[in-house]
Amino acid sequence: MAKVAFIGLGVMGYPMAGHLKVKGGHDVTVYNRTAAKSAAWAEQFGGKSAPTPAEAAKDADFVFTCVGNDDDLRSVTSAKDGVLQSMKSGAILIDNTTASADVARELHAAAKEKGIGFIDAPVSGGQAGAENGVLTVMCGGDEATYARAKPVIDAFARMVGLMGAPGAGQLTKMINQICIAGVVQGLAEGIHFGKRAGLDIEKVIEVISKGAAGSWQMENRHKTMNEGKYDFGFAIDWMRKDLGIVLSEARSNGARLPVTALVDQFYGDVQAMGGNRWDTSSLLARLEK
């Protein structure tokens, strides 16, 4: 059993911290910007809460962060009450935020100066994956730090992999989002076309999902898409944040991402329809408006 701190109890972090306590058997202290959520988590899982990130991280062996973006991450790590101000030498900071590769490298350097290990470890699998403890975790960092962190991460993961040096986890998550964007747009267009052609979408998907067109998105989102329901997954606001990171990185490394850039614009159209909190499959709504 390790002493663990978890910073950020959003739709992902709340159940992830729960798995660290219940499945992992660790001594977990949490912090959330909204204190009531920290208190609710502590009551539900039997852990503890702290008033600041620094207080939560004090004496912890492993500190997890799962917040909104680069600025939020800097706030809970490097600011006056951030975790890097109180973490002990030899501890490991594991960041599950989907953020830029630049901030991952920045935090790795800052942690190293204090004798603290760092792993950038963004996740994929959505809210359901977090709740069921079957997330995919893409890690960047050195092998020795990763070897110590992986058994703890395993409490909420189905797949954990070291992708390379600091920042490599975030770069891998960018690829994940690139692939999802294209697949969801293709699925939206397919369902839209099928409806216009007068086909039974359920029968169509039953057949083509068993062939080369099959995907996780098709299996898990076609029913709700066909019914015009978009409250079952990753919100567009967050996807656009992620795609913004992707496109910024592409401008730096010279990668050409025409489909990703176009789908990002399509998500902007859905936001203009009032769909900021709709899930990413709502690309279909844009075609049917």
N, C-alpha and C positions, 0 to 999 in steps of 0.2 A: 504493500500500500504506500502511495506517495502523497505528499501534501501538494494540492493542486489549487490554482486560482483560475477562474474563468471570468473574462471581462466582456460583457455584451450579451444580453439575453433577448435577442430578437427571435424571429420565427425559427431560425437555425440554431442559435446559441443556446436557447432555453433547453431544448431536448438534448443537445450535445452535452451540455454540462450535467444534465440528469443521468446520461449514460455513464459519464465518468464517475459519478457517485454510486449509482446502483450496479451497473454491470462491471465497471472497473474496480469498485470497492475502495476508491480513493477518498481522502479527506479533502472535501471541496469547499472553497469559499468563493462566492460570486460577487460581482459588482455590475450594476446597471445604472445608466443615467437616470432612469425612473426608479426611485428606491422601492416603490410599492411592488414592482416586478421582482426585485431581488428578494424582498420579504416573502412574496408568494412562492418563489422557487424554493427558498429555504424551508418553508413550511411543508411544501409538497414532497421534497426529496430528503429532508433531514440534514441538509448542509447548513452553512453559515453565510451571512452576507456582510459586506463591509461598506463604509461610507465613501471610499475613494479607491481608485485602481491601485494606488500605492499601498494602502492598508490591506487590500485583498492579496497582493503579491508578496507581502512581507513574509519571509521564511519559507516561501513555497519552493518546491523542487521543480515544478513545471507551471508555467503561466500561459494560458490560452487567451487570445484576443479574437473577437469576431464582431466587427463593427461595420460601418457603412462605406467609408471611402478612405483615401489617403489622409485627408485632414483629420478625420475622426481617429484614425489609427495613430497619427502623431500625437493627438491630444491625450490618448489613454496610455501612451508609452513614454513619450519624451517630455511632456509638459511637467509643471511643478508637482502635480499629484499623480504623475504617470508611473507605470510599473517599473521602468528602468531606474527610478529614483530609490527604490526599496529592495529590488531583487538581490538575492545573495549571489556571491561568486560561485560559479559551478551550476547554477540553475539554468533552465532552458526556457526561452520564450518561443511559443509556437503560435504563428498568426494564421488564422483561418479566414480572414477577410479576403474578398476578391479585390485586389488593389493593383497598383502598378509594380512592375519589376524594379523601377527606380527606388521606390520607398522600401521595398524588401532589402535591397542592397544597402540602403541608408541605415536601416535598423540593424542589419547584420553587423555593420561597422561600429555602430554605437554600442551594441551589446558586447561585441568583442573587446572594446576598450575597458569594459567593466568586468571582464572575465565570465560573461554570460553567453551561453549558446543560443543560436537563433535558427529557426526553421520557418520558411514561408510555406504555408500548407493550405491553399485554397481548396474548397470542396465542391463536389458536384453530386446531385441526387435530389435536390430540392427539399422542401419541407417534409415530405413523406420519408425521404431517405434519412433525414435527421431524426425524425420521430422513431423510425424503425431501427436506427443504428446501423445503416447499410450505405453510408456515404463513400464516395470515391475521393481520396485525398492525394493531391499532387504536391510533392515536397521539393523544396530547394534548400541546399545547405551542405555541410560537410558530412562525410559518412559516419564519423564517430558520434556526432550529435544526433543524427538521424537514428542510429542504432539504439540510442538511449530513449529517444522520443517515441519510436514506433509502437512499442508495447502499450504505451499510454493512449496514443491515438487510436489504437485498435478497438477501444471501448465503443467508439461510435462509427467505425468504418467497416466496409466490406473489402475495399481495396486500398492499399497505401503503397505508394512508390516514390523512390528518390529519383528525381528527373535530372539532377545536375547541381551546379553551384547555386549560391543564393540568387534568387530571382527566377530560377528555372521552374519552380512550382507555379508562379504567377504567369509565366510565358505559356506553360502547358494549359492552364485554365483559359488563357486567351484563345488557344486553338480549340478548346472545348466549345467556347461560345461562338467562334466562327462557324464550326460545323453545325451547331444547333440552329443558328440563324438561317442557314441555307435549307436545312431539312424542314424546318417549320414552314418556311415560305412555300417550298415545294408541296408539302402536305396541304396547306391552305388552298393553293391553286388547284390541286387534284380534286379536293372535295368540292370546291366551287364549280369546277368543270363538270364533275359528275352530277351535281344538282341541276345545272343548266341542261345537261343531256337527258335528264329524267330518269337517272339510274337510282337504284336502291343502294345508298352509300354503305349501309351495314353489310350487304352482300358483296359489294365491291371490295371493301376492306378485308372481309373474311378471306377472300381469295388472294388479293395482291400482298397482304401482310405476310403470307407464307413464302413469297418469292423475293426477288432481288430488291423490291421497293420497300420491304419491311424495315421498321425502325422502332426504337423505344417510343418516339413521339407518336407514331402511328398507332401502336398498341395501346398507349395510355391516354391519348388526347383526342382520338378521332370521334368518340362518342359525344364528348362534351362540345367539341367544335361543331359537329353536325347539329347539335341542339342549340347552338348559339350561347353556350354557357362558358364563361371565362374567369371563373374564380377558383381555379384548381392548381395553381402553380406559381412560378416565378413572375413577379410583377414587371410590367413593361418599364416602369421607371428605373428599376434595378438593372434590367437588361440593357437599356440605353446607357446607363452608367458604365457597364462592363464593355459594351461595344465602343464607347468613347475611349476607354483605355486601350482597347485593341487597335483602333484606328490611329491613335497617337503613337503607339509603338510601331505600327506599320510605317508611319511617316519617318520614324527614326531609322528603321532598318531597311527601308526600301521595298518592303513587301507590297504587292499589288493585290488589293482585296475588293474588287468591283462589286461582287455579290453582297459581301458584308456591308459595304457602304450604302448600297441600295436598300437593303433590308432595314438598316438603321433609319433611313429616311421614311420607310414604310411605317416603322414603329412610331416615328414622329407624327405621322398622319393619324394613327390610332390614338395617340395622346391628345391630338386636337379634337378628336371625337369624344373626349372625356374618359378615355380608357387607360389612364395612368396606372391604375391598380389592377387592371385586367391582366391575366396571365399571358405569356408569350404566344400562345396559340391563337390569340385574338387577331392575328394578321388576317384571318378569314373575314372578320367583321369589316375590314377595310374594303375587301372585294365585294361585299354584299350590301354596302350602304346605298 
